[in-house]
């Protein structure tokens, strides 16, 4: 193996030979270093004086960081969509956001790690609805809508779906043991799937909205960020790779902060009309001059408001979270914005 590396390193690189020091660095970088008794990772490349080591595209800085990141590795081991799941798990363990049977709205759900946590924490009979502008494969047990949440039509679609789901009858309990002949008779008398769907669509006798005036959501989660503008792949219909347009940050702190404030306010506006009294609201934001104003609005609408920087959030990131607990029943965003 070392002979192959030496032969490859001695080959011309853009018209010149790589220096012997660089050869030694490449050879050392390929040697696994035991960590805790196992070959857990490789040492990073040494800086070469008077020369350089050109890494392949697969060894980009992002992939190096992900490979050495504890939470990224744990997410992969546990079958989670991304390391962001641990942020929500940490906040839930601290504030007890979820209960069994709750209805949860996950805004900006792609790739779906927060939805995975919500599904697990609201079992059984919980309902998780995810909305994202990016096409993504929904996690198991999650209902999703692809669309721009800032569009009023998409928001109305979400409300209609929640009202329709609230009006459905709960599944009937399993029948007691019967003979084979009785089972055959029941199968013959049972309405077919197509007939049942047709009858349900024709029947407009949906129950009226409950006394809470359509406030059917127990927890609103917002991990939204503005996606990168799409520049390629317009003909691709795949749902399994949304990552190419998922934004981290733009590199301009004010732009990231202002955009996050707009998205938090949009989520709060929707939650103001759909979140039950006593419900919870969690939103991601990038810290800046305007977050104090948002915090004051949240404190007027909720019983308790906390700023959170989860341990799984990278130290260099300016992202943080508002965790607003126990929504007040008689206060709306319009009231606190006057």
Backbone bond lengths (Angstrom), bond angles and torsions (degrees), N, CA, C in turn:
res aa  C-N    CA-C-N  psi(-1)  N-CA   C-N-CA  omega(-1)  CA-C   N-CA-C  phi
1 X - - - 1.477 - - 1.522 110.58 -
2 X 1.379 115.45 -43.79 1.451 119.11 -179.69 1.518 111.06 -65.82
3 X 1.342 116.35 -34.30 1.462 119.71 178.55 1.516 110.68 -64.08
4 X 1.322 116.52 -41.49 1.459 120.43 177.97 1.515 110.91 -63.25
5 X 1.327 116.18 -42.45 1.464 119.77 179.71 1.514 111.00 -62.94
6 X 1.354 116.60 -42.80 1.452 120.37 -179.80 1.517 111.02 -64.97
7 X 1.348 116.82 -39.50 1.456 120.26 179.27 1.520 110.68 -65.61
8 X 1.370 115.92 -41.10 1.472 119.16 -179.75 1.520 110.69 -69.95
9 X 1.326 116.55 -36.96 1.451 119.03 -177.69 1.509 111.84 -72.69
10 X 1.340 117.09 -26.88 1.457 120.24 -178.92 1.511 112.19 -81.86
11 X 1.319 117.51 -7.87 1.455 120.43 179.93 1.515 110.36 -70.75
12 X 1.353 118.47 153.87 1.466 120.37 179.58 1.517 110.76 -59.97
13 X 1.305 116.61 138.73 1.462 123.03 178.26 1.506 108.22 -122.60
14 X 1.328 116.88 103.93 1.463 122.31 -177.64 1.533 110.93 55.62
15 X 1.308 115.60 45.41 1.452 119.77 174.10 1.508 115.18 86.71
16 X 1.353 119.16 3.79 1.455 119.73 178.07 1.523 108.98 -143.39
17 X 1.330 115.04 163.24 1.453 120.30 179.11 1.514 109.60 -88.89
18 X 1.333 115.51 140.85 1.459 120.06 174.75 1.508 108.39 -69.77
19 X 1.307 117.19 138.57 1.453 121.15 -176.05 1.538 110.98 -69.02
20 X 1.315 116.72 155.73 1.477 119.71 -179.91 1.515 113.08 -57.52
21 X 1.339 118.67 -33.52 1.466 120.67 178.47 1.516 111.09 -62.46
22 X 1.326 115.38 -37.84 1.465 119.04 178.20 1.518 110.82 -67.12
23 X 1.345 116.83 -36.43 1.456 120.45 177.65 1.517 110.28 -60.74
24 X 1.321 116.16 -43.23 1.461 119.69 179.24 1.511 111.46 -63.92
25 X 1.351 116.01 -38.05 1.472 119.38 179.55 1.514 111.07 -64.84
26 X 1.343 117.16 -42.25 1.456 120.68 179.73 1.520 110.54 -64.57
27 X 1.322 117.15 -42.26 1.458 120.86 179.67 1.516 111.24 -63.40
28 X 1.356 116.56 -40.68 1.468 120.01 179.25 1.508 111.34 -68.70
29 X 1.335 116.56 -35.96 1.467 119.84 -178.21 1.512 111.68 -67.42
30 X 1.350 116.98 -26.44 1.460 120.09 -178.24 1.505 112.67 -84.49
31 X 1.353 117.26 -5.08 1.445 121.01 -176.99 1.526 109.97 -90.57
32 X 1.336 120.89 118.34 1.464 121.37 -179.26 1.513 111.41 -66.80
33 X 1.334 114.61 143.85 1.453 121.06 179.23 1.513 108.68 -112.91
34 X 1.326 120.03 123.72 1.461 121.46 -179.65 1.516 110.99 -62.91
35 X 1.334 115.80 134.75 1.453 122.32 174.85 1.510 107.38 -127.30
36 X 1.300 117.10 112.88 1.460 120.45 -178.39 1.509 113.11 62.08
37 X 1.342 116.08 33.04 1.456 119.31 176.88 1.511 114.33 85.77
38 X 1.359 118.50 4.52 1.458 120.30 179.99 1.520 108.84 -136.03
39 X 1.333 115.45 160.43 1.454 120.18 178.30 1.515 108.00 -86.22
40 X 1.316 116.73 80.04 1.457 120.88 -169.83 1.502 112.76 -87.25
41 X 1.345 118.86 -30.00 1.449 119.02 -176.88 1.523 108.96 -157.16
42 X 1.336 115.84 170.33 1.445 122.16 177.33 1.517 108.98 -106.81
43 X 1.303 116.04 150.74 1.453 119.53 178.46 1.514 109.77 -71.19
44 X 1.322 118.96 145.77 1.465 120.97 178.32 1.511 110.64 -68.64
45 X 1.326 118.66 158.60 1.460 120.99 -178.58 1.517 111.07 -66.30
46 X 1.330 115.74 139.58 1.462 120.33 177.77 1.516 109.84 -76.89
47 X 1.321 115.81 148.95 1.452 120.89 177.66 1.518 108.65 -77.15
48 X 1.305 117.43 128.25 1.453 121.55 -173.99 1.512 109.34 -100.92
49 X 1.324 116.65 125.33 1.456 120.40 178.33 1.517 110.01 -73.86
50 X 1.323 115.35 129.61 1.455 120.46 177.56 1.510 113.64 73.63
51 X 1.313 119.88 9.46 1.454 122.38 179.75 1.500 110.28 -156.88
52 X 1.304 118.90 -178.27 1.459 122.35 -178.35 1.508 109.79 -149.04
53 X 1.341 114.64 154.69 1.463 121.86 175.72 1.511 107.30 -111.34
54 X 1.305 118.16 121.19 1.454 122.09 -178.84 1.522 108.78 -90.68
55 X 1.330 116.25 118.29 1.465 121.05 -179.45 1.518 109.79 -87.74
56 X 1.331 115.18 149.43 1.459 120.14 174.96 1.512 109.64 -71.90
57 X 1.345 116.08 164.95 1.467 120.61 -177.79 1.524 111.35 -61.48
58 X 1.342 117.42 -32.20 1.464 120.73 -178.43 1.525 112.21 -67.90
59 X 1.344 117.57 -18.48 1.454 121.46 178.70 1.516 110.55 -102.64
60 X 1.314 116.30 42.30 1.463 120.86 179.46 1.515 110.19 -65.78
61 X 1.316 114.78 163.34 1.461 119.64 -178.40 1.519 111.33 -62.81
62 X 1.352 117.23 -36.16 1.468 120.16 -179.81 1.523 110.30 -63.74
63 X 1.325 116.71 -42.98 1.459 119.19 -178.64 1.521 111.28 -70.41
64 X 1.321 116.88 -33.29 1.457 118.98 175.17 1.521 110.56 -63.25
65 X 1.342 116.28 -42.09 1.463 120.06 -179.92 1.519 110.88 -66.08
66 X 1.341 116.39 -43.31 1.458 119.73 179.15 1.527 111.50 -63.25
67 X 1.327 116.15 -39.43 1.455 119.46 -178.02 1.513 113.35 -66.07
68 X 1.331 116.83 -29.55 1.456 120.59 -179.35 1.525 112.56 -98.06
69 X 1.324 117.45 2.27 1.462 121.72 -177.23 1.529 109.92 -86.66
70 X 1.320 116.49 125.18 1.466 121.23 -177.01 1.526 111.34 -61.84
71 X 1.329 117.47 -46.59 1.466 120.56 -175.59 1.533 111.63 -69.50
72 X 1.332 116.94 -33.94 1.468 119.24 176.50 1.521 110.62 -64.86
73 X 1.339 116.69 -40.88 1.464 119.87 178.44 1.522 111.10 -66.60
74 X 1.333 116.66 -43.00 1.456 120.12 179.99 1.527 111.58 -63.55
75 X 1.328 117.04 -38.77 1.467 120.34 178.30 1.523 110.52 -61.01
76 X 1.314 116.69 -40.88 1.463 120.19 179.30 1.517 111.03 -66.53
77 X 1.325 116.33 -41.13 1.468 120.69 -179.31 1.528 110.55 -64.73
78 X 1.339 117.32 -40.42 1.458 121.68 -175.41 1.523 113.57 -87.78
79 X 1.328 117.56 3.46 1.459 120.75 177.45 1.507 114.22 74.87
80 X 1.326 118.08 24.72 1.457 122.65 178.49 1.523 110.11 -88.98
81 X 1.317 116.03 150.25 1.454 120.56 -175.95 1.524 112.47 -66.68
82 X 1.327 118.22 -33.51 1.460 121.38 179.20 1.520 109.60 -159.58
83 X 1.323 115.58 170.32 1.454 122.09 -179.90 1.527 112.14 -68.51
84 X 1.346 117.98 -15.97 1.466 121.09 -179.61 1.524 112.02 -61.66
85 X 1.332 117.66 -20.29 1.463 120.36 179.18 1.520 111.44 -57.69
86 X 1.330 117.18 -35.67 1.459 120.19 -176.81 1.534 111.95 -69.05
87 X 1.329 117.25 -25.29 1.467 119.71 175.97 1.525 110.20 -65.22
88 X 1.338 115.69 -46.15 1.457 119.33 179.57 1.520 111.39 -69.68
89 X 1.324 117.58 -38.05 1.467 120.32 177.06 1.526 111.19 -60.51
90 X 1.319 116.06 -39.92 1.459 120.21 179.44 1.527 111.22 -66.10
91 X 1.333 116.65 -42.76 1.469 119.78 179.67 1.524 110.92 -68.88
92 X 1.323 117.01 -35.99 1.459 119.45 179.00 1.527 111.45 -68.36
93 X 1.321 117.76 -39.95 1.458 119.82 178.71 1.521 111.74 -65.44
94 X 1.321 116.89 -25.62 1.460 121.17 -178.08 1.515 112.36 -87.48
95 X 1.349 117.28 -36.37 1.469 120.67 -172.01 1.525 113.81 -118.88
96 X 1.333 118.54 -2.27 1.468 121.93 178.19 1.530 111.02 54.38
97 X 1.318 115.91 63.05 1.464 121.59 -176.27 1.520 112.67 -73.60
98 X 1.337 117.43 -33.77 1.458 121.17 -169.21 1.519 111.63 -110.17
99 X 1.357 113.54 150.33 1.448 122.30 172.67 1.527 108.08 -138.48
100 X 1.296 116.14 164.86 1.463 121.05 -179.77 1.522 110.10 -64.19
101 X 1.325 115.28 139.04 1.459 120.96 173.94 1.514 115.31 79.74
102 X 1.327 119.13 9.58 1.461 120.69 -177.93 1.526 111.70 -77.85
103 X 1.336 115.05 160.51 1.457 122.23 170.62 1.518 107.69 -104.52
104 X 1.339 116.27 123.90 1.461 122.40 -174.67 1.520 109.25 -121.47
105 X 1.339 116.18 134.41 1.464 122.23 175.37 1.519 108.23 -109.68
106 X 1.338 116.36 122.59 1.459 122.52 -178.30 1.524 108.72 -111.76
107 X 1.330 116.20 105.41 1.466 122.03 -178.38 1.520 109.39 -90.25
108 X 1.333 115.77 128.53 1.464 119.95 -175.15 1.513 110.67 71.33
109 X 1.344 116.43 49.72 1.465 120.83 -169.12 1.528 113.11 -73.42
110 X 1.347 119.11 -27.35 1.472 121.03 -173.98 1.525 111.09 -58.97
111 X 1.330 116.92 136.66 1.466 128.18 4.59 1.528 114.67 -83.87
112 X 1.340 119.64 -6.96 1.459 120.15 171.79 1.514 116.55 123.14
113 X 1.328 118.92 10.91 1.469 119.54 -176.12 1.525 111.85 -69.54
114 X 1.339 118.19 -38.00 1.470 119.81 177.81 1.523 110.59 -66.71
115 X 1.315 116.85 -38.23 1.463 120.42 177.45 1.522 111.09 -63.96
116 X 1.329 116.97 -37.79 1.465 119.90 176.71 1.527 111.03 -59.71
117 X 1.323 116.70 -43.57 1.464 120.83 178.84 1.521 110.07 -64.28
118 X 1.335 117.49 -44.71 1.462 121.19 -178.29 1.519 111.76 -62.79
119 X 1.332 117.25 -41.03 1.463 120.61 178.56 1.522 110.52 -61.64
120 X 1.322 116.05 -44.37 1.451 120.34 -178.00 1.522 111.88 -66.13
121 X 1.334 117.62 -38.28 1.459 121.28 -174.78 1.530 113.07 -82.61
122 X 1.329 118.80 -14.90 1.462 120.76 -179.71 1.525 112.90 -105.99
123 X 1.324 118.00 7.05 1.462 120.69 176.67 1.531 109.80 -66.50
124 X 1.326 118.53 148.35 1.469 126.94 -12.84 1.536 109.97 -87.83
125 X 1.300 116.38 170.38 1.466 123.93 173.86 1.523 113.56 67.97
126 X 1.334 118.53 13.58 1.454 120.21 174.10 1.517 110.76 -79.01
127 X 1.306 115.53 163.20 1.460 121.47 178.54 1.514 108.61 -134.56
128 X 1.340 116.82 125.11 1.459 122.43 178.85 1.524 108.18 -120.57
129 X 1.330 115.73 126.01 1.460 122.42 179.23 1.522 108.05 -118.63
130 X 1.324 116.62 125.44 1.460 121.65 179.52 1.513 111.66 -112.46
131 X 1.328 116.14 140.88 1.467 121.99 177.48 1.518 108.21 -127.64
132 X 1.336 116.38 133.59 1.456 120.30 175.90 1.519 109.42 -156.26
133 X 1.314 116.18 147.05 1.459 121.14 178.34 1.522 111.36 -76.53
134 X 1.339 115.85 -20.34 1.458 121.42 -178.17 1.523 109.73 -91.81
135 X 1.339 118.28 134.39 1.469 118.96 175.39 1.514 110.28 -67.87
136 X 1.319 116.31 130.93 1.467 121.22 -179.62 1.517 109.20 -151.62
137 X 1.312 116.01 150.54 1.459 121.54 177.59 1.527 109.00 -72.36
138 X 1.332 119.04 118.78 1.465 119.46 -178.06 1.516 111.84 -69.25
139 X 1.314 118.04 143.39 1.468 120.22 174.96 1.521 110.44 -64.06
140 X 1.294 116.54 160.45 1.458 122.47 -179.29 1.524 109.90 -61.76
141 X 1.331 116.09 129.68 1.455 121.37 178.09 1.509 114.85 88.03
142 X 1.338 117.93 5.70 1.468 121.75 -177.65 1.525 109.32 -112.89
143 X 1.325 116.20 131.34 1.468 121.37 172.62 1.520 107.71 -91.55
144 X 1.324 117.30 133.29 1.457 119.64 -174.83 1.526 111.48 -130.10
145 X 1.318 114.78 154.64 1.458 123.43 175.64 1.514 107.13 -130.60
146 X 1.340 116.81 124.88 1.460 119.64 175.81 1.520 108.71 -91.34
147 X 1.313 116.59 121.73 1.449 121.19 179.36 1.514 110.78 173.35
148 X 1.305 115.33 168.47 1.460 121.83 178.77 1.521 108.96 -81.73
149 X 1.305 117.29 112.37 1.456 120.90 -176.60 1.526 112.44 -62.06
150 X 1.320 117.74 -24.47 1.464 120.37 179.30 1.530 111.94 -72.34
151 X 1.322 116.64 -12.56 1.462 121.40 178.36 1.525 109.71 -78.94
152 X 1.348 118.66 124.13 1.473 120.16 179.71 1.522 113.13 -57.97
153 X 1.331 117.62 -31.19 1.454 119.82 178.10 1.514 112.34 -63.90
154 X 1.335 117.48 -38.98 1.463 121.37 177.61 1.522 110.06 -67.70
155 X 1.319 117.39 -40.06 1.468 120.32 178.31 1.530 111.09 -63.53
156 X 1.320 116.90 -40.09 1.471 119.71 176.74 1.523 111.34 -65.52
157 X 1.331 116.63 -35.61 1.462 120.58 178.11 1.530 110.44 -63.35
158 X 1.326 116.09 -40.60 1.465 120.33 177.80 1.527 110.31 -63.15
159 X 1.323 117.03 -44.60 1.471 120.85 -179.76 1.525 110.79 -62.53
160 X 1.333 116.37 -43.40 1.464 119.84 179.91 1.531 110.97 -62.55
161 X 1.322 115.76 -40.55 1.461 118.84 179.53 1.521 111.05 -64.37
162 X 1.318 116.95 -42.55 1.461 120.39 -179.26 1.528 111.40 -65.29
163 X 1.331 116.49 -39.95 1.464 120.14 178.28 1.524 110.17 -65.40
164 X 1.336 116.11 -42.31 1.471 119.70 179.60 1.521 110.70 -63.72
165 X 1.315 116.69 -42.83 1.459 119.74 -179.58 1.524 110.95 -65.50
166 X 1.347 116.77 -38.93 1.461 120.13 179.87 1.524 111.34 -64.71
167 X 1.336 116.91 -26.09 1.452 120.15 -178.90 1.505 115.03 -85.85
168 X 1.317 117.12 -8.04 1.459 119.70 -179.75 1.523 111.01 -74.72
169 X 1.308 114.77 146.44 1.452 120.14 178.67 1.524 109.71 -74.41
170 X 1.311 118.24 143.25 1.461 119.87 176.62 1.521 110.23 -65.03
171 X 1.321 117.62 151.89 1.478 120.26 -179.73 1.514 111.20 -60.88
172 X 1.309 114.80 138.27 1.456 119.43 -178.34 1.516 110.18 -70.83
173 X 1.331 118.07 148.51 1.465 120.72 179.44 1.514 110.51 -67.17
174 X 1.331 116.74 155.26 1.477 119.53 -179.03 1.522 111.47 -62.02
175 X 1.313 114.42 140.88 1.463 119.36 -177.65 1.519 110.35 -72.70
176 X 1.335 115.94 157.93 1.467 120.91 178.85 1.519 109.46 -73.32
177 X 1.305 115.25 165.35 1.456 120.34 -177.60 1.528 110.60 -64.92
178 X 1.314 115.14 134.42 1.471 121.16 179.34 1.520 108.28 -134.61
179 X 1.307 114.51 171.59 1.462 119.47 179.86 1.525 109.62 -75.36
180 X 1.342 115.94 165.90 1.456 120.79 -179.57 1.522 111.22 -64.45
181 X 1.347 117.70 -36.73 1.462 120.28 -179.83 1.523 110.82 -64.58
182 X 1.347 117.49 -41.66 1.456 120.53 178.92 1.523 110.85 -66.22
183 X 1.329 116.46 -35.93 1.457 120.03 177.94 1.518 110.62 -65.16
184 X 1.342 116.89 -40.58 1.464 120.12 178.99 1.516 110.49 -63.92
185 X 1.328 118.04 -40.65 1.462 121.17 178.80 1.525 111.04 -62.89
186 X 1.330 116.72 -41.36 1.459 119.87 179.97 1.520 111.22 -65.96
187 X 1.333 116.88 -37.29 1.459 119.80 178.41 1.524 110.43 -64.47
188 X 1.329 117.45 -40.63 1.460 120.98 179.20 1.515 111.70 -66.45
189 X 1.332 117.72 -35.43 1.459 120.94 -176.86 1.532 112.58 -84.44
190 X 1.309 117.00 -16.46 1.459 120.08 -175.95 1.515 110.31 -69.70
191 X 1.339 116.58 140.89 1.455 121.89 179.52 1.520 110.13 -70.82
192 X 1.340 115.76 140.22 1.454 118.80 -179.75 1.527 110.46 -68.82
193 X 1.332 114.97 162.33 1.466 120.11 -178.46 1.524 111.14 -60.97
194 X 1.342 116.93 -44.07 1.466 120.78 -178.43 1.523 110.59 -64.35
195 X 1.341 116.95 -43.38 1.464 119.95 178.75 1.526 111.38 -63.86
196 X 1.332 116.13 -38.10 1.464 118.98 179.27 1.521 111.17 -65.77
197 X 1.344 116.72 -41.32 1.454 120.14 178.40 1.521 111.25 -65.88
198 X 1.328 116.31 -40.44 1.468 119.81 179.73 1.527 110.75 -64.98
199 X 1.318 116.33 -42.75 1.466 119.64 178.98 1.520 111.34 -64.86
200 X 1.315 116.54 -37.13 1.467 119.93 -179.03 1.518 110.77 -68.12
201 X 1.360 116.83 -37.41 1.460 119.62 -179.41 1.520 112.06 -73.46
202 X 1.349 116.36 -33.56 1.468 119.62 179.11 1.514 111.20 -74.94
203 X 1.301 116.28 -36.14 1.460 120.74 -178.17 1.520 109.68 -70.64
204 X 1.307 117.39 111.95 1.467 122.05 -178.71 1.515 112.08 -99.03
205 X 1.323 115.97 11.25 1.462 119.19 -176.59 1.518 110.39 -85.86
206 X 1.372 114.94 58.94 1.449 118.61 175.94 1.513 109.28 -71.50
207 X 1.305 118.07 144.60 1.456 119.30 178.53 1.522 110.90 -62.95
208 X 1.317 116.53 147.46 1.453 120.71 178.58 1.513 109.85 -65.11
209 X 1.345 114.47 157.47 1.455 118.47 178.96 1.513 109.80 -59.49
210 X 1.311 117.77 143.57 1.454 119.85 179.64 1.517 111.23 -65.48
211 X 1.335 114.75 176.73 1.442 119.95 -175.82 1.521 113.00 -63.47
212 X 1.330 117.54 -17.00 1.453 119.47 179.05 1.524 112.67 -79.92
213 X 1.342 117.67 10.82 1.461 123.65 172.55 1.529 111.94 57.87
214 X 1.319 116.48 46.77 1.455 120.47 175.17 1.509 114.91 82.31
215 X 1.303 118.69 6.16 1.461 120.83 178.12 1.529 108.13 -84.58
216 X 1.321 114.17 93.67 1.460 120.55 -168.92 1.520 113.07 -112.31
217 X 1.321 119.49 2.31 1.459 122.53 -174.34 1.523 109.54 -105.69
218 X 1.317 115.54 138.33 1.466 120.78 179.11 1.523 112.71 -95.99
219 X 1.325 116.74 -33.79 1.466 121.12 -179.01 1.528 108.54 -140.62
220 X 1.341 115.91 130.06 1.465 121.96 173.45 1.519 108.00 -111.34
221 X 1.334 115.74 122.58 1.461 122.33 177.62 1.517 108.90 -112.48
222 X 1.316 117.13 133.13 1.462 120.93 177.76 1.519 109.14 -130.92
223 X 1.321 114.94 109.49 1.467 121.32 174.18 1.529 108.26 -115.79
224 X 1.327 116.01 33.08 1.457 121.38 -172.55 1.524 112.04 -73.12
225 X 1.331 114.67 144.04 1.456 124.27 168.17 1.515 107.09 -142.45
226 X 1.327 115.88 151.18 1.466 118.95 178.07 1.519 109.08 -70.77
227 X 1.345 118.72 128.18 1.470 120.18 -178.92 1.518 111.15 -76.26
228 X 1.322 115.08 158.30 1.455 119.03 172.80 1.518 109.78 -62.23
229 X 1.327 116.15 150.20 1.460 120.34 175.10 1.527 108.57 -64.90
230 X 1.331 115.88 136.24 1.456 120.13 -179.63 1.519 109.43 -75.24
231 X 1.329 116.89 128.61 1.465 122.26 -179.37 1.524 112.80 -118.95
232 X 1.333 117.29 -10.21 1.462 120.20 -179.31 1.519 108.75 -155.62
233 X 1.325 115.43 172.96 1.462 120.71 175.78 1.512 114.28 73.93
234 X 1.340 117.73 25.15 1.466 119.64 -178.36 1.528 112.04 -66.73
235 X 1.317 117.45 -24.18 1.465 120.16 -179.15 1.518 112.51 -87.84
236 X 1.332 117.33 -5.20 1.465 120.68 -177.62 1.522 110.04 -85.83
237 X 1.331 116.32 129.66 1.460 122.19 178.90 1.524 112.73 -107.76
238 X 1.319 117.40 15.35 1.456 120.02 -176.99 1.521 111.37 -67.07
239 X 1.328 115.93 145.36 1.460 121.59 176.99 1.524 111.83 -107.50
240 X 1.320 117.30 1.82 1.458 119.52 -170.99 1.519 114.16 -99.24
241 X 1.327 118.71 -2.99 1.464 119.36 -177.07 1.528 110.45 -138.21
242 X 1.329 117.79 75.16 1.460 119.94 178.94 1.514 113.28 -83.79
243 X 1.327 118.68 -4.35 1.455 121.63 -166.71 1.525 113.29 -66.35
244 X 1.341 118.27 -26.19 1.454 119.61 -174.43 1.522 112.59 -64.13
245 X 1.345 118.41 -18.93 1.451 119.94 -179.95 1.523 112.25 -116.05
246 X 1.320 117.73 7.23 1.458 119.59 179.45 1.516 109.40 -81.74
247 X 1.348 116.17 120.95 1.454 120.36 -173.98 1.514 110.70 -82.39
248 X 1.334 116.03 141.72 1.450 120.78 167.32 1.522 107.26 -94.79
249 X 1.314 117.41 -81.32 1.463 121.90 170.86 1.519 107.55 -143.18
250 X 1.323 115.80 160.05 1.460 120.58 -178.10 1.514 112.13 -85.52
251 X 1.325 117.71 -14.89 1.456 120.82 -174.37 1.513 112.88 95.06
252 X 1.342 116.89 -11.14 1.468 121.57 177.08 1.529 107.23 -109.38
253 X 1.324 116.76 108.69 1.462 121.22 -170.95 1.524 112.27 -61.21
254 X 1.340 118.29 -40.20 1.468 118.97 -178.37 1.523 110.65 -67.03
255 X 1.331 116.92 -39.96 1.466 119.74 179.16 1.519 110.58 -62.83
256 X 1.332 116.85 -44.83 1.466 120.05 179.21 1.523 110.96 -62.75
257 X 1.325 116.78 -42.05 1.465 120.92 -179.36 1.528 111.25 -65.11
258 X 1.324 116.62 -49.19 1.465 119.79 -178.18 1.522 111.66 -62.86
259 X 1.326 116.66 -41.38 1.462 119.54 178.22 1.513 112.37 -63.47
260 X 1.334 117.04 -40.20 1.466 119.76 179.84 1.523 111.25 -67.30
261 X 1.328 117.66 -33.96 1.470 120.52 177.73 1.531 110.45 -65.24
262 X 1.327 116.73 -42.09 1.470 120.06 178.87 1.531 110.74 -62.10
263 X 1.323 116.74 -42.40 1.459 119.89 -178.85 1.527 111.48 -69.78
264 X 1.333 117.29 -37.73 1.470 120.21 177.40 1.526 110.84 -64.30
265 X 1.313 116.92 -41.41 1.469 120.19 179.40 1.524 111.06 -66.93
266 X 1.334 117.54 -37.92 1.464 120.30 176.63 1.525 110.70 -63.42
267 X 1.331 116.89 -42.51 1.464 120.45 177.75 1.525 111.00 -65.47
268 X 1.330 116.86 -39.60 1.462 120.47 -179.77 1.520 111.23 -68.68
269 X 1.329 117.11 -36.76 1.459 120.81 176.84 1.520 110.99 -60.90
270 X 1.325 116.24 -43.00 1.463 120.24 178.55 1.523 110.61 -68.11
271 X 1.326 116.62 -42.30 1.465 120.40 179.83 1.515 111.57 -64.84
272 X 1.331 117.20 -29.80 1.465 120.95 -179.18 1.520 111.57 -59.85
273 X 1.346 116.56 -32.61 1.454 119.71 -177.96 1.508 115.26 -102.16
274 X 1.336 117.99 -7.07 1.466 119.91 -174.85 1.526 114.01 -125.48
275 X 1.326 117.65 -12.40 1.466 120.54 -176.52 1.523 110.18 -86.12
276 X 1.318 116.13 131.19 1.456 121.14 179.77 1.529 110.88 -64.02
277 X 1.310 115.31 156.35 1.460 120.34 170.96 1.533 108.79 -61.46
278 X 1.326 116.31 129.37 1.452 120.74 -176.11 1.517 113.65 89.95
279 X 1.345 116.95 -0.98 1.461 120.65 179.98 1.523 112.08 -76.91
280 X 1.339 114.85 170.64 1.465 121.10 -175.43 1.526 110.33 -118.44
281 X 1.348 114.72 154.51 1.461 122.08 -177.33 1.520 108.46 -137.40
282 X 1.350 116.20 128.02 1.463 121.98 178.89 1.519 108.02 -128.36
283 X 1.328 117.37 129.69 1.462 119.76 178.70 1.522 110.81 -141.37
284 X 1.331 114.71 145.01 1.465 121.12 177.22 1.518 109.20 -90.98
285 X 1.330 116.28 142.03 1.457 120.72 175.03 1.520 109.03 -146.16
286 X 1.321 114.73 159.33 1.454 120.97 173.14 1.523 107.90 -101.85
287 X 1.306 115.82 128.24 1.456 121.58 -170.08 1.521 111.85 -64.22
288 X 1.341 114.67 142.27 1.459 121.24 -178.99 1.513 110.69 -177.83
289 X 1.335 115.28 -163.77 1.462 120.86 -171.41 1.523 113.11 -70.57
290 X 1.330 118.24 -27.11 1.460 120.56 -171.84 1.525 113.81 -93.58
291 X 1.316 119.30 -5.57 1.468 118.95 -175.10 1.532 112.29 -71.11
292 X 1.320 118.28 -23.24 1.467 120.54 176.10 1.523 111.27 -63.45
293 X 1.333 115.96 -39.67 1.462 120.13 179.45 1.523 110.82 -64.73
294 X 1.332 116.83 -42.24 1.463 120.31 177.57 1.523 110.60 -64.55
295 X 1.313 116.94 -39.22 1.454 120.57 179.40 1.523 111.66 -62.65
296 X 1.337 117.06 -39.24 1.464 120.36 178.66 1.526 111.13 -64.99
297 X 1.326 117.38 -38.87 1.462 120.44 177.83 1.526 110.59 -64.95
298 X 1.313 115.98 -41.35 1.455 119.11 179.14 1.527 111.41 -64.09
299 X 1.309 117.40 -38.80 1.464 120.79 -179.08 1.526 111.99 -66.20
300 X 1.321 116.91 -26.59 1.462 120.40 177.19 1.523 111.97 -80.03
301 X 1.339 116.41 -23.01 1.466 120.57 -176.62 1.525 113.61 -98.59
302 X 1.351 117.03 -20.20 1.461 120.96 -174.69 1.526 110.19 -127.26
303 X 1.329 114.50 157.42 1.452 119.66 -179.03 1.511 113.27 -68.49
304 X 1.346 117.72 -39.93 1.457 122.72 -179.56 1.519 109.13 -139.53
305 X 1.327 116.77 141.28 1.461 122.12 178.74 1.525 107.98 -132.70
306 X 1.338 115.90 130.68 1.458 120.80 -178.79 1.526 109.33 -126.58
307 X 1.332 115.83 143.23 1.467 122.17 168.59 1.521 107.57 -93.02
308 X 1.314 115.40 131.83 1.454 119.53 -177.90 1.525 111.09 -128.27
309 X 1.310 115.22 136.57 1.465 122.89 169.62 1.526 105.44 -124.38
310 X 1.341 117.91 89.60 1.466 120.24 -174.63 1.518 111.99 -58.17
311 X 1.301 114.87 152.92 1.461 120.63 179.18 1.522 111.23 -60.68
312 X 1.334 116.78 -32.66 1.457 120.37 -179.24 1.524 112.93 -77.81
313 X 1.329 118.06 -6.11 1.462 121.30 174.16 1.525 108.21 -80.31
314 X 1.300 116.99 133.29 1.459 120.57 -176.35 1.525 111.25 -64.29
315 X 1.316 115.51 142.75 1.461 121.08 -175.69 1.523 112.11 -62.36
316 X 1.329 116.93 -35.66 1.465 119.29 -177.00 1.519 112.79 -77.05
317 X 1.320 117.27 -12.09 1.464 120.74 -178.91 1.521 111.01 -81.07
318 X 1.333 115.88 142.58 1.462 121.51 177.50 1.524 112.26 -90.35
319 X 1.318 117.38 6.56 1.453 119.52 -179.65 1.521 110.62 -71.64
320 X 1.315 114.70 147.35 1.464 122.35 175.05 1.523 106.57 -150.91
321 X 1.323 116.53 176.12 1.461 120.95 -174.97 1.527 109.38 -134.94
322 X 1.329 114.51 139.97 1.461 120.49 167.11 1.525 107.75 -96.25
323 X 1.315 116.19 127.63 1.462 122.23 175.42 1.525 106.83 -113.38
324 X 1.327 115.76 104.99 1.465 121.64 -178.10 1.521 108.87 -104.38
325 X 1.320 116.73 123.57 1.461 122.20 -173.08 1.523 111.22 -113.20
326 X 1.339 115.26 143.35 1.467 124.33 171.90 1.534 112.25 59.50
327 X 1.324 114.01 79.29 1.468 120.26 179.46 1.525 111.14 -62.12
328 X 1.324 115.23 137.33 1.461 121.09 176.36 1.521 109.59 -77.86
329 X 1.309 116.23 141.98 1.463 119.87 -172.59 1.515 114.94 -79.05
330 X 1.321 118.27 -22.59 1.461 119.93 -173.26 1.505 114.18 -110.40
331 X 1.324 117.83 17.91 1.469 121.53 -178.44 1.530 108.94 -126.60
332 X 1.338 116.02 134.26 1.456 122.04 177.08 1.524 109.25 -120.37
333 X 1.328 116.05 169.45 1.461 120.42 178.48 1.518 110.60 -63.82
334 X 1.341 116.65 -35.35 1.471 118.98 178.44 1.528 111.07 -62.64
335 X 1.332 117.09 -34.93 1.460 120.75 -179.96 1.526 111.69 -66.86
336 X 1.329 116.99 -41.79 1.461 119.85 -175.44 1.525 112.27 -84.65
337 X 1.340 117.87 -8.18 1.455 120.66 -179.87 1.516 112.87 -93.91
338 X 1.306 117.46 -2.16 1.462 120.31 -178.10 1.522 110.57 -74.58
